[in-house]
Amino acid sequence: QVQLVESGGGLVQPGGSLRLSCAASGSIFLFNTMEWYRQAPGKERELVASITRGGSTYQPDPVKGRFTISRDNAKNTVYLQMNSLKPEDTAVYYCHAYSPLQNSWGRGTQVTVSS
């Protein structure tokens, strides 16, 4: 089972930017989809970005135009570039790897958007 380790979280001011990284212990090419989720206290976990094996990306409306997911297959790493951050983006961000035979989660990295 692949292990995922997120990094890059921290405290940032509204309007600022962060780039999160998700390092995988195996080839991310083996997974149908690599994804980023987030979960704030008292709220459900929500998808914020995904990228398929073929490179197609998806971002839901709350982050569309602000967040960009990308990958580096040589480094087995997925990134989430977050721009124009808002206080409502504050959450623990989790990396997720999906395929029909394997479903893995990272432990998360905290992102706090505050003055």
Rosetta blueprint (number, residue, H / E / L):
1 Q L
2 V L
3 Q L
4 L E
5 V E
6 E E
7 S E
8 G L
9 G L
10 G E
11 L E
12 V E
13 Q L
14 P L
15 G L
16 G L
17 S L
18 L E
19 R E
20 L E
21 S E
22 C E
23 A E
24 A E
25 S L
26 G L
27 S L
28 I H
29 F H
30 L H
31 F L
32 N L
33 T E
34 M E
35 E E
36 W E
37 Y E
38 R E
39 Q E
40 A L
41 P L
42 G L
43 K L
44 E L
45 R L
46 E E
47 L E
48 V E
49 A E
50 S E
51 I E
52 T E
53 R L
54 G L
55 G L
56 S L
57 T E
58 Y E
59 Q L
60 P L
61 D L
62 P L
63 V L
64 K L
65 G L
66 R L
67 F E
68 T E
69 I E
70 S E
71 R E
72 D E
73 N H
74 A H
75 K H
76 N L
77 T E
78 V E
79 Y E
80 L E
81 Q E
82 M E
83 N L
84 S L
85 L L
86 K L
87 P H
88 E H
89 D H
90 T L
91 A E
92 V E
93 Y E
94 Y E
95 C E
96 H E
97 A E
98 Y E
99 S E
100 P L
101 L L
102 Q E
103 N E
104 S E
105 W E
106 G L
107 R L
108 G L
109 T E
110 Q E
111 V E
112 T E
113 V E
114 S L
115 S L
